[in-house]
Amino acid sequence: MSTTIEIVLENPFATGVAEGKKLGARKLAKETAERLGGKRLSATLGAMSRKALEQHVISRLETPPDYTRFPELADLYPERVDYLRGLAKGAGVSLEQAAVYHYVAYRDENERWFLTVNDPANPTGMWQDAHCSGVLMAGPDGVLGGQSAESLPPVKKPRGYRWKNPGPCGTWKTLPVKRPDKLVLHKPRTGYISDWGATNEKGVACCCGNSCSVWLDEPIEDTWPVQQVPLLRFAADVGQLAELYTRYTLHNWSRASQIWADTKGQAVVIEKSFRRIGVRRMGSAGVLWCTEGHWESPSMQAYIHQKRLDYLSKMGKHLGAGDMQYATDCTVRFTRLGELCHEPLGRGIRHLTRVLTDHATFPRAVCRHGGPDTAPYDQTVTMASFFKNLTRNRAYSREWVPWKKFPCQRPWGVTEYPPIPG
């Protein structure tokens, strides 16, 4: 069965018109007022007169970025302006009103993200209720990148549930390969198609993304109207990706440990806070791994350690406090991942799935079943396990059936995308 490929040229103005019509003038004005009067913005943007705020926003909108430092913004900035003009037309409001609405929503979201790890009343912001892990292998089956995704189970254990201790690793079974009937690809006016199945048009992909909570992180930079930069739109290989990510660190804020790779076999781990970035490159062993809550590059490791000391000082605690167990557990799991990656299993698909379905005792386990051996704070369950074969443009995934089957007990669903031209 062949796949029909439809390439749609992106039109930011038309997108803005469609979203503006859906929003409408009344809802736009109401949401703007609610955000300006909310607890996150009332003391800053909300304290300005509406006229002063409009003048400030339009000044930002009409000031082109520094294309010398950020050359890719020469493509992105005009599109942002086109989108806002379309939003104004679709909603039937002035450009000033549309721009204020969009800017206020952007700033409100930034503040919400920042406050999740800066609220003294919520010290559990120090850790996440998840323990995701990622791995990358370049071997005989191609370039493989995958992730085990964990979180607290959304469904309670049924009454009478019986715990069964899992074996050392899960089984390897696959369902028949599926090919999508139709693949709709969105092509910007400049740059590559960023989502051609498993990778972008040049064979570059993000293979996994693990959160890395940092209490008392630095404020998020205000880069409106550009906002986040779509790196896969510009990256022809992982070397360019790492360069772009470093250049746009303040635009692409996050708190994560991610693996990026390309079909040439290059790969990096990007370790990111709101304002800082660390890059770990793949060595001669042909493997990379990362886990939530742990940064390994020297600068980022020192940064997260200092932030944890700041947290302890502010909360009146010490390094032996129970909250610090999470940080230690993440490092233990990172070491376990390294051990698994260097087992003599060939760096192929079976090796990668062996890593993703490892059932070592807590806290080393990669695949988690919320068992009785975990700490009281950690009852996480593996919600999904997935990986990409960048070389074959294939995606593999399997999910948890609540309290009946864990991902490691299910066969892999396989999706094969059309080959990338050239």
C-alpha positions as CSV (number, residue, x, y, z in Angstrom):
1,M,0.0,0.0,0.0
2,S,1.4,3.4,-1.0
3,T,1.0,6.6,0.9
4,T,-0.4,9.7,-0.8
5,I,1.8,12.7,0.0
6,E,0.2,16.2,0.1
7,I,2.4,19.2,0.7
8,V,0.6,22.3,1.9
9,L,2.3,25.7,1.8
10,E,2.0,27.5,5.1
11,N,0.2,30.8,5.1
12,P,0.5,32.6,8.4
13,F,-1.9,35.4,7.4
14,A,-4.7,32.9,6.5
15,T,-4.0,30.9,9.7
16,G,-4.4,34.1,11.7
17,V,-7.7,35.0,9.9
18,A,-9.1,31.5,10.7
19,E,-8.2,31.7,14.4
20,G,-9.4,35.2,14.6
21,K,-12.8,34.3,13.2
22,K,-13.1,31.4,15.7
23,L,-12.1,33.7,18.6
24,G,-14.2,36.8,17.8
25,A,-13.9,40.3,19.1
26,R,-15.8,39.9,22.3
27,K,-13.9,36.8,23.5
28,L,-10.6,38.4,22.5
29,A,-11.4,41.5,24.7
30,K,-12.7,39.4,27.5
31,E,-9.6,37.1,27.7
32,T,-7.3,40.0,27.5
33,A,-9.0,41.7,30.4
34,E,-9.0,38.6,32.5
35,R,-5.3,38.0,32.0
36,L,-4.4,41.6,32.7
37,G,-6.4,41.4,36.0
38,G,-5.1,38.0,37.0
39,K,-2.5,37.4,39.7
40,R,0.4,36.8,37.3
41,L,0.1,40.1,35.4
42,S,-1.9,42.6,37.5
43,A,1.2,44.2,39.1
44,T,3.1,44.6,35.7
45,L,1.2,44.7,32.4
46,G,-2.1,45.1,34.2
47,A,-0.9,48.2,36.0
48,M,-0.3,50.0,32.6
49,S,-3.0,52.1,30.9
50,R,-4.5,50.3,27.9
51,K,-3.1,53.1,25.6
52,A,0.4,52.8,27.0
53,L,0.3,49.0,26.8
54,E,-0.8,49.2,23.1
55,Q,2.0,51.6,22.3
56,H,4.5,49.3,24.0
57,V,3.3,46.2,22.2
58,I,3.2,47.9,18.8
59,S,6.7,49.3,19.3
60,R,7.8,45.7,20.0
61,L,6.0,44.4,17.0
62,E,7.4,47.0,14.6
63,T,11.0,46.7,15.7
64,P,12.8,44.1,13.6
65,P,15.1,41.7,15.4
66,D,18.9,41.7,15.1
67,Y,19.4,39.6,12.0
68,T,23.1,39.7,12.4
69,R,23.0,37.7,15.7
70,F,19.8,35.8,14.7
71,P,19.8,35.3,10.9
72,E,16.9,32.8,10.9
73,L,14.6,35.4,12.4
74,A,14.6,37.2,9.0
75,D,12.3,34.4,7.9
76,L,10.3,34.1,11.2
77,Y,9.7,37.7,12.1
78,P,7.6,38.7,9.0
79,E,5.5,35.6,9.5
80,R,4.7,36.5,13.1
81,V,3.6,40.0,11.9
82,D,1.5,38.4,9.1
83,Y,-0.2,36.1,11.5
84,L,-1.1,39.0,13.9
85,R,-2.5,41.0,11.0
86,G,-4.6,38.0,10.0
87,L,-5.8,37.5,13.6
88,A,-6.9,41.1,13.7
89,K,-8.8,40.8,10.4
90,G,-10.5,37.5,11.4
91,A,-11.6,38.8,14.8
92,G,-12.7,42.2,13.4
93,V,-10.4,44.2,15.7
94,S,-7.5,46.6,15.3
95,L,-4.0,45.4,15.0
96,E,-3.2,47.0,18.4
97,Q,-6.0,45.0,20.1
98,A,-4.9,41.7,18.4
99,A,-1.2,42.3,19.3
100,V,-2.0,43.1,22.9
101,Y,-4.2,40.0,23.2
102,H,-1.4,37.8,21.8
103,Y,1.4,39.4,23.8
104,V,-0.6,39.3,27.1
105,A,-1.4,35.6,26.5
106,Y,2.3,34.9,25.8
107,R,3.5,36.7,29.0
108,D,0.8,35.0,31.1
109,E,2.0,31.6,29.9
110,N,5.6,32.5,30.6
111,E,4.8,33.5,34.1
112,R,2.8,30.4,34.7
113,W,5.7,28.2,33.7
114,F,8.2,30.2,35.8
115,L,6.0,30.1,38.9
116,T,5.6,26.3,38.8
117,V,9.1,26.0,40.0
118,N,9.2,29.2,42.1
119,D,6.3,28.9,44.5
120,P,7.5,28.4,48.1
121,A,4.1,27.0,49.0
122,N,4.7,24.2,46.5
123,P,8.1,22.7,47.3
124,T,7.3,19.6,45.3
125,G,8.1,21.8,42.3
126,M,11.6,20.5,43.1
127,W,10.8,17.2,41.3
128,Q,8.3,15.9,38.8
129,D,5.9,13.1,39.2
130,A,7.6,11.3,36.3
131,H,10.9,9.5,35.7
132,C,11.3,9.5,31.9
133,S,14.5,8.1,30.3
134,G,15.9,8.3,26.8
135,V,18.5,6.4,24.7
136,L,20.1,6.6,21.3
137,M,22.0,3.9,19.5
138,A,23.7,3.8,16.0
139,G,24.2,0.3,14.9
140,P,23.4,-2.4,12.4
141,D,19.6,-1.6,12.3
142,G,20.2,2.1,11.7
143,V,20.0,5.2,13.9
144,L,17.6,4.4,16.8
145,G,16.3,6.9,19.3
146,G,13.7,6.1,22.0
147,Q,12.1,7.0,25.3
148,S,10.3,5.4,28.2
149,A,7.7,7.8,29.4
150,E,6.6,7.7,33.1
151,S,4.1,9.5,35.3
152,L,1.8,8.9,38.2
153,P,-1.0,6.7,37.0
154,P,-4.2,8.6,36.1
155,V,-6.3,5.6,37.1
156,K,-6.3,4.2,40.7
157,K,-5.3,0.6,41.3
158,P,-8.4,-1.6,41.3
159,R,-9.5,-3.2,44.5
160,G,-7.8,-6.6,44.9
161,Y,-5.0,-5.8,42.4
162,R,-2.2,-8.3,42.7
163,W,1.4,-7.2,42.1
164,K,3.5,-9.4,39.9
165,N,7.2,-8.9,39.9
166,P,8.2,-8.4,36.3
167,G,11.1,-10.2,34.7
168,P,14.4,-8.6,33.9
169,C,13.1,-7.1,30.6
170,G,10.1,-7.1,28.4
171,T,9.4,-9.3,25.4
172,W,9.9,-8.4,21.7
173,K,6.8,-8.7,19.6
174,T,5.7,-6.4,16.7
175,L,2.4,-5.9,15.0
176,P,2.2,-5.8,11.2
177,V,3.7,-2.6,9.7
178,K,1.2,0.1,8.9
179,R,1.6,2.9,6.4
180,P,-0.5,6.0,6.6
181,D,-3.0,6.4,3.7
182,K,-2.2,10.1,3.5
183,L,0.7,12.2,4.7
184,V,-0.1,16.0,4.9
185,L,3.2,17.9,5.1
186,H,3.3,21.6,6.0
187,K,6.0,23.5,4.1
188,P,7.0,27.0,5.3
189,R,7.8,29.7,2.7
190,T,11.5,29.1,3.5
191,G,13.2,26.2,5.2
192,Y,12.7,22.4,5.3
193,I,9.5,20.4,6.0
194,S,10.0,19.8,9.7
195,D,8.0,16.7,10.2
196,W,8.5,14.1,7.4
197,G,7.4,11.1,9.6
198,A,10.2,10.3,12.0
199,T,12.5,13.2,11.0
200,N,12.6,16.5,9.2
201,E,13.2,16.8,5.4
202,K,17.0,16.5,6.0
203,G,16.8,13.5,8.3
204,V,17.1,15.3,11.7
205,A,14.9,14.5,14.6
206,C,14.3,14.9,18.4
207,C,14.3,11.3,19.7
208,C,13.2,12.0,23.3
209,G,12.5,14.7,25.8
210,N,12.8,14.3,29.6
211,S,11.8,17.1,32.0
212,C,14.4,18.3,34.4
213,S,12.8,20.4,37.1
214,V,15.0,23.2,38.6
215,W,13.5,24.9,41.6
216,L,14.3,28.7,41.6
217,D,15.2,28.7,37.9
218,E,16.0,32.0,36.2
219,P,13.2,34.0,34.6
220,I,12.1,33.2,31.1
221,E,13.3,35.7,28.5
222,D,10.6,37.7,26.7
223,T,11.3,37.3,22.9
224,W,7.9,38.2,21.6
225,P,6.7,38.4,18.8
226,V,9.0,35.6,17.5
227,Q,8.5,33.2,20.5
228,Q,10.0,29.8,20.0
229,V,12.2,29.0,17.0
230,P,11.3,25.9,15.0
231,L,14.8,24.4,14.9
232,L,13.9,21.5,12.6
233,R,12.9,24.1,10.0
234,F,16.6,25.1,9.6
235,A,18.8,22.1,10.7
236,A,20.3,20.0,7.9
237,D,22.2,17.9,10.5
238,V,22.8,17.5,14.2
239,G,25.8,19.8,14.1
240,Q,23.6,22.7,12.8
241,L,20.9,21.7,15.3
242,A,23.3,22.1,18.2
243,E,24.5,25.5,16.8
244,L,21.0,26.7,16.3
245,Y,19.9,25.6,19.8
246,T,22.8,27.4,21.4
247,R,22.1,30.6,19.4
248,Y,18.4,30.5,20.3
249,T,18.7,29.4,24.0
250,L,16.6,32.3,25.2
251,H,14.0,31.8,22.6
252,N,13.6,28.1,23.1
253,W,13.2,28.0,26.8
254,S,12.5,24.7,28.5
255,R,13.7,22.5,31.5
256,A,14.6,19.3,29.7
257,S,17.2,16.8,28.7
258,Q,16.6,15.8,25.1
259,I,18.3,13.6,22.5
260,W,18.6,14.9,18.9
261,A,20.0,12.8,16.1
262,D,20.3,12.6,12.3
263,T,20.4,9.8,9.7
264,K,24.2,10.3,9.3
265,G,24.6,8.8,12.8
266,Q,25.4,12.1,14.6
267,A,23.7,12.7,18.0
268,V,23.7,15.1,20.9
269,V,22.0,15.4,24.3
270,I,20.7,19.0,24.8
271,E,20.5,19.9,28.6
272,K,18.4,22.9,29.0
273,S,17.1,25.4,31.6
274,F,15.2,28.5,30.9
275,R,18.3,30.5,30.1
276,R,21.2,28.0,29.9
277,I,22.2,25.1,27.7
278,G,24.7,22.3,27.8
279,V,25.6,20.0,24.9
280,R,26.8,16.4,25.2
281,R,28.0,14.8,22.0
282,M,28.1,11.1,21.1
283,G,31.4,9.4,21.4
284,S,32.9,6.4,19.5
285,A,30.7,3.9,21.4
286,G,27.8,4.9,19.3
287,V,25.4,5.4,22.2
288,L,23.9,8.3,24.2
289,W,21.4,8.3,27.1
290,C,19.7,10.8,29.4
291,T,17.2,10.8,32.2
292,E,14.8,13.2,33.9
293,G,16.2,15.1,36.9
294,H,19.9,14.7,35.9
295,W,22.3,16.8,33.9
296,E,25.7,15.5,33.0
297,S,27.5,18.3,31.2
298,P,29.8,20.1,33.7
299,S,28.3,23.5,33.5
300,M,24.7,22.3,33.7
301,Q,25.5,19.8,36.5
302,A,27.1,22.6,38.5
303,Y,24.0,24.8,37.8
304,I,21.4,22.3,39.0
305,H,23.5,21.5,42.1
306,Q,23.6,25.2,43.1
307,K,19.9,25.6,42.5
308,R,19.2,22.7,44.8
309,L,21.4,24.2,47.5
310,D,19.5,27.5,47.1
311,Y,16.3,25.5,47.5
312,L,17.5,23.9,50.7
313,S,18.7,27.2,52.1
314,K,15.3,28.9,51.4
315,M,13.3,26.0,52.8
316,G,15.6,25.6,55.9
317,K,16.6,22.1,55.0
318,H,19.9,20.2,54.5
319,L,21.4,17.9,51.9
320,G,20.1,14.9,53.9
321,A,16.5,16.0,53.6
322,G,14.0,13.6,52.1
323,D,13.3,15.9,49.1
324,M,16.9,15.3,47.9
325,Q,16.2,11.6,47.4
326,Y,14.7,12.4,44.0
327,A,17.9,14.0,42.8
328,T,20.0,11.0,43.9
329,D,17.6,8.5,42.4
330,C,17.8,10.3,39.0
331,T,21.6,10.0,39.0
332,V,21.4,6.3,40.0
333,R,19.0,5.7,37.0
334,F,21.4,7.6,34.7
335,T,24.2,5.3,35.7
336,R,22.0,2.2,35.1
337,L,21.2,3.5,31.6
338,G,24.9,3.8,30.9
339,E,25.5,0.3,32.1
340,L,22.7,-1.1,29.8
341,C,23.9,0.9,26.8
342,H,27.3,-0.7,27.0
343,E,26.2,-4.3,27.3
344,P,27.5,-6.3,24.4
345,L,24.1,-6.7,22.7
346,G,24.9,-5.1,19.3
347,R,23.3,-1.6,19.5
348,G,20.4,-2.7,17.3
349,I,16.6,-2.8,17.9
350,R,16.7,-5.7,20.4
351,H,19.4,-3.9,22.4
352,L,17.5,-0.6,22.5
353,T,14.3,-2.3,23.6
354,R,16.2,-4.2,26.3
355,V,17.2,-0.8,27.7
356,L,13.7,0.6,27.5
357,T,12.2,-2.4,29.3
358,D,14.7,-2.9,32.0
359,H,13.1,-3.9,35.4
360,A,16.0,-3.5,37.8
361,T,15.1,-2.7,41.4
362,F,14.1,0.8,42.4
363,P,15.4,3.4,41.7
364,R,17.4,1.9,38.8
365,A,14.5,0.6,36.8
366,V,13.8,2.2,33.4
367,C,10.4,0.5,32.9
368,R,8.3,1.1,36.0
369,H,5.3,-0.7,37.3
370,G,4.5,1.4,40.5
371,G,5.6,-1.6,42.6
372,P,6.0,-2.0,46.4
373,D,9.8,-1.5,46.3
374,T,9.6,2.2,45.4
375,A,9.9,5.2,47.7
376,P,6.6,6.7,49.1
377,Y,7.0,9.7,46.8
378,D,7.4,7.6,43.7
379,Q,4.6,5.4,42.4
380,T,5.3,6.1,38.8
381,V,4.1,3.8,36.0
382,T,5.5,3.6,32.5
383,M,2.6,5.1,30.4
384,A,4.3,4.6,27.0
385,S,7.4,3.4,25.3
386,F,8.4,4.5,21.9
387,F,11.3,4.9,19.5
388,K,12.2,6.0,16.0
389,N,14.3,4.3,13.4
390,L,15.6,7.4,11.6
391,T,17.4,5.4,8.9
392,R,14.1,3.6,7.9
393,N,11.8,6.5,8.7
394,R,9.8,4.2,11.0
395,A,8.1,4.8,14.4
396,Y,7.5,2.2,17.1
397,S,5.2,2.6,20.1
398,R,3.2,0.7,22.7
399,E,1.1,2.0,25.6
400,W,-0.1,1.0,29.1
401,V,-3.5,-0.6,29.5
402,P,-4.5,0.6,33.0
403,W,-3.6,-2.1,35.5
404,K,-4.0,-4.8,32.9
405,K,-0.9,-4.7,30.7
406,F,2.2,-2.6,30.9
407,P,3.9,-1.4,27.7
408,C,6.6,-4.0,28.1
409,Q,3.9,-6.7,27.9
410,R,2.4,-5.5,24.7
411,P,3.6,-5.8,21.0
412,W,5.1,-2.8,19.3
413,G,2.9,-0.9,16.8
414,V,5.0,0.0,13.8
415,T,4.3,2.9,11.4
416,E,6.4,3.3,8.3
417,Y,6.5,6.6,6.5
418,P,7.4,7.3,2.9
419,P,11.1,7.7,2.1
420,I,12.4,11.2,2.1
421,P,13.3,12.3,-1.5
422,G,17.0,12.2,-2.1
